[in-house]
Amino acid sequence: MRVWRSVEQVLGVTGSVVTVGNFDGVHRGHQHVIDLVVTRARASGHTAVVVTFDPHPMSVIHPGGGPLALTSLERRLALLEERGIDAVLVLAFTAELARLSPEEFVRDVLVGALHAREVHVGENFRFGHRASGTVETLRQLGRSEGFAVHPAPLESAGDAVWSSTYVRQCLAEGDVGEVAAALGREHRVEGPVVEGDKRGRGMGYPTANLELDPSTAIPADGIYAGWLTRASGERLPAAISIGTNPTFGGTHRRVEAYVLDRDDLELYGERVAVDFVQRLRDTLTFDGVDDLLVQMAKDVDQARALLRP
């Protein structure tokens, strides 16, 4: 998959089928549109292209007010490649880009750079300065510029419309099962393993303490069953703690993963991924270490039963 970081880098495209958006999380609503783009591109012989933005537009329009990220840009690109996209144009979202009118965006990006023949977007798509452009605006511009516009209905399950906002809400509630339903996979966080307090090792449960980007969306405090994936691709069952370790008076929120039944792993400095399968319980404050150990044994047993093949 080709990745372009500016319109000037776009080469060799004589016709494309395009979708435009942030695609944070690449959830099932996104996947529906992306799959349409790939299908239509294969049928027409054109290039399947995603136009996305980095950083998130809201972090530029409202500094300090951008949403927590469901996926890093690198993870987003990998997920798009998995779905068969041929190329991604990553536009640096700047104040200058935010000032482009809908007409300028279409002229410079969709037509001038990508030679779009079809554009597929969600039915609530907005673009251009102050989000002044709508699907109807895009359709009118398409008529004059020679591309067709196909709005896709929003995907949902029951009353819940799958969106990045909905996924963040579920994460804030610790409902990683519903998150997985919306994403079509478990939610993942990634980062290098750094040294912590090493209390877990002393208690027989050595944990990998992840250093995460502060903008990462992580589930609510609690204990979870999930998986730890090493840089080599090895996937290991894990019990995961999110919180401040209140039994020991901690104040720093952490994500720590104990690989079940393993005390021989040397993970410091390694970049790992943690996927959340199911919430086991809330974070609790115990009267002492003995009570904590009893509960940790129960947590590990429950995680082992849930993750058993």
SVG drawing of the C-alpha trace seen along z (x, -y; Angstrom):
<svg xmlns="http://www.w3.org/2000/svg" viewBox="-33 -30 48 55">
<polyline fill="none" stroke="black" stroke-width="0.4" points="0.0,0.0 1.3,-3.4 1.3,-6.2 1.4,-9.8 2.1,-12.6 1.0,-15.5 -0.8,-16.1 2.6,-16.7 3.7,-13.1 0.7,-11.6 2.0,-10.0 0.8,-7.6 -3.0,-7.9 -5.1,-8.3 -8.4,-7.5 -9.4,-6.7 -12.3,-5.6 -12.0,-7.7 -13.3,-8.0 -12.4,-10.8 -12.4,-10.9 -10.5,-10.6 -11.2,-6.8 -10.0,-6.8 -10.6,-3.2 -11.5,-1.9 -14.7,-0.7 -17.4,1.3 -19.1,-1.8 -15.8,-2.8 -15.2,0.7 -18.5,0.7 -17.5,-2.4 -13.9,-1.2 -15.1,2.1 -17.3,0.3 -14.4,-1.7 -12.2,1.4 -15.0,3.3 -15.7,0.4 -12.1,-0.2 -11.5,3.4 -14.5,3.4 -13.4,0.2 -9.7,0.7 -9.1,-2.5 -7.0,-3.0 -8.7,-2.6 -7.7,-5.6 -8.4,-6.8 -7.8,-10.5 -7.3,-10.9 -5.8,-13.5 -3.1,-13.8 -3.5,-15.1 -7.2,-14.9 -8.8,-18.1 -10.5,-18.9 -7.1,-19.1 -6.2,-21.9 -9.6,-23.7 -9.9,-23.5 -6.3,-23.1 -6.3,-20.9 -9.8,-19.7 -9.2,-16.9 -10.6,-13.4 -8.5,-10.6 -7.2,-8.4 -8.6,-4.9 -5.7,-4.1 -2.3,-5.6 -1.7,-6.7 0.5,-3.6 -2.2,-1.3 -4.8,-3.0 -2.7,-2.6 -2.1,1.1 -5.9,1.7 -6.6,-0.1 -4.1,2.0 -5.7,5.2 -9.0,4.2 -7.4,3.9 -6.9,0.1 -4.2,-0.6 -3.1,-4.0 -3.6,-6.5 -3.2,-10.2 -2.4,-11.5 -3.0,-15.2 -1.3,-17.2 -4.2,-19.0 -3.1,-22.6 -4.9,-25.9 -4.2,-26.5 -5.9,-23.2 -8.8,-24.1 -9.4,-27.3 -9.8,-25.5 -13.3,-25.9 -15.2,-22.9 -14.5,-23.9 -10.8,-24.3 -10.6,-20.9 -12.3,-19.2 -10.2,-21.0 -6.8,-20.5 -7.2,-17.1 -10.0,-15.0 -9.6,-16.2 -6.1,-17.8 -4.2,-15.1 -6.4,-12.0 -8.4,-12.3 -11.4,-10.9 -14.0,-9.1 -16.2,-8.1 -16.3,-9.4 -17.9,-7.3 -18.6,-9.0 -21.0,-8.6 -24.3,-10.3 -23.4,-12.8 -20.1,-13.8 -19.0,-17.4 -15.9,-19.1 -14.2,-22.4 -13.9,-25.6 -16.1,-25.4 -17.5,-22.1 -19.6,-24.1 -19.6,-21.4 -22.2,-18.6 -22.9,-15.5 -25.1,-17.7 -22.3,-20.2 -20.0,-17.3 -22.6,-15.9 -23.0,-19.3 -19.2,-19.7 -18.9,-16.2 -21.4,-16.9 -19.2,-19.8 -15.8,-18.0 -16.8,-14.6 -17.0,-12.3 -20.0,-10.4 -20.8,-10.7 -22.2,-7.8 -23.3,-8.5 -23.5,-5.5 -26.0,-5.1 -24.6,-4.9 -24.0,-1.4 -25.6,-0.4 -26.6,2.4 -29.9,1.9 -30.1,-1.7 -26.3,-2.3 -24.8,-3.9 -21.2,-2.8 -19.0,-5.8 -15.6,-6.8 -17.5,-8.8 -19.6,-5.8 -16.5,-3.6 -14.9,-6.2 -18.0,-6.3 -18.0,-2.5 -14.3,-2.5 -15.0,-5.2 -17.6,-2.8 -15.2,0.2 -17.5,2.0 -14.8,3.6 -17.2,6.3 -19.4,3.6 -16.2,1.9 -15.2,5.2 -18.6,5.5 -18.3,2.0 -14.7,2.4 -15.0,6.0 -11.9,6.8 -10.7,6.1 -9.5,2.6 -5.7,2.4 -3.2,0.1 0.5,0.2 3.7,-1.1 7.1,-0.2 7.4,1.8 9.0,-0.4 10.0,0.3 7.3,-0.1 7.3,0.5 8.0,4.2 5.5,5.1 3.9,7.6 7.1,9.6 7.5,9.8 4.0,11.1 4.4,13.7 2.6,11.8 5.2,9.9 3.5,7.3 4.5,5.4 3.9,1.7 3.1,0.0 4.2,-3.6 1.3,-5.1 0.9,-8.3 -1.2,-10.6 -3.7,-10.9 -4.5,-7.2 -8.0,-6.1 -7.9,-3.4 -10.7,-1.6 -12.1,-2.6 -10.1,-1.6 -10.6,2.1 -9.3,5.6 -9.6,7.2 -8.9,10.4 -7.0,10.0 -3.9,10.6 -0.4,9.3 1.3,9.4 5.1,9.2 7.1,7.5 7.7,10.9 4.0,11.5 3.8,14.0 0.3,13.6 0.0,14.4 -3.0,14.6 -3.0,11.9 -4.8,10.4 -4.7,6.6 -4.9,3.9 -5.8,0.3 -5.7,-2.1 -3.6,-3.8 -2.9,-0.8 -5.0,-2.3 -4.1,0.5 -0.5,-1.0 -1.6,-4.6 -0.7,-5.1 -1.6,-8.2 -0.3,-7.5 -2.7,-5.7 -1.2,-2.7 -1.9,0.1 -0.2,3.3 -0.4,6.8 0.4,10.1 1.1,12.8 -0.7,15.8 1.5,18.4 4.8,16.8 7.5,15.3 10.4,15.8 9.6,13.0 12.1,10.1 10.0,7.4 11.7,4.1 12.1,1.9 10.1,4.0 7.1,2.5 4.0,4.6 0.3,4.5 -2.5,5.2 -5.9,6.2 -8.9,6.1 -11.4,9.1 -13.6,8.7 -13.9,6.7 -13.6,8.8 -14.2,6.3 -13.8,2.8 -10.6,1.6 -10.8,2.2 -8.8,1.0 -7.8,3.9 -7.0,3.9 -3.7,5.6 -1.5,7.6 -2.9,10.9 -6.5,9.9 -5.1,8.5 -3.3,11.8 -6.5,13.8 -8.4,11.6 -5.5,11.6 -5.5,15.4 -9.3,15.3 -8.7,12.8 -6.1,14.9 -8.3,18.0 -11.2,16.2 -8.9,14.8 -7.5,18.2 -10.9,19.7 -12.1,17.0 -9.0,17.1 -8.6,20.9 -8.7,22.1"/>
</svg>
